[in-house]
């Protein structure tokens, strides 16, 4: 797969990880407006029928992610590419390269579930491999709940791969309602905090990290943006904390205690300044552990 480290990227040194190498050498600097207009990703969409005993605790996307990771790891040797999809999405890395280039979204309607694996930037080159692995992971069974031994299969009815480009950013409202669909975990140090004033800058940092998967470097936040973030106000209508335990079948370590914010809040003030970031978050989540499905938000003007 020559494209992963082809020009204009500097030559790889022996032993270098080609993904880390590419992320370390962006083409150019872009601002938020250009990033939104040119942002590219691919949606791997699967719709399946759920068994009657299926449950949906907050870690469903995480359990699907784990099943996908195990499938991709098992397929590495048979991958037709020099760099496998597991190396792209799951290989451990440090620093800016550690961010995962995907989010997983699940929407249940009655006895069916729509699962979207959203691959960002050049990670889209592995969408077909990921689609095959995700379908096999779902057929192989997803645990009913954390640490459950019983795995139930999800019968696949439809698989679709859709390349997408550009995030529309219509006129910003005076105020907006944010609905946190999955728990939002914004951290100060290691502690999860309920202070939403950090949300816009958290989204900027996330966009900056994921922009490397577009081969760009995002410009630092402007003084106007920083000032606007300080002037925003949040009216907590239905916000609450949700806690659960996360168990990794691959590491077999003790369960991790997870916590996040769910519900609705109204944001008002200079919303126009942060509206592009909120729109970005609507597509690619916010806060910590986005690759586990956390931090999914919806906007209502």
Buried (B, 14 or more C-beta within 10 A) or exposed (E): BEEBBEEEBEEEEEEEBBBBBBBBEBEEEBEBEBBBEEBBBBBBBBBBBBBEEBEEEBBBBBBBBBBBBBBBBEBBEEBEBEBBBBBBBBBEBEEBBEBBBBBBBBEEEEEBBBBBBBBBBBBBBBBBBBBBBBBBBBBEBBBBBBEEEEEBBBEBEEBEBEEEEEBEBEEBBEBBBBBBBBBBBBEEEEEBEEEBBBBBBBBBBBBBBBBBBBBBBBBEBEEEBBEBBEEBEBEEEEBEEBEBBBBBEEEEEEEEEBEBBBBBBBBBBBBEBBBBBBBBBBBBBBBBBBBBBBBBBEBEE
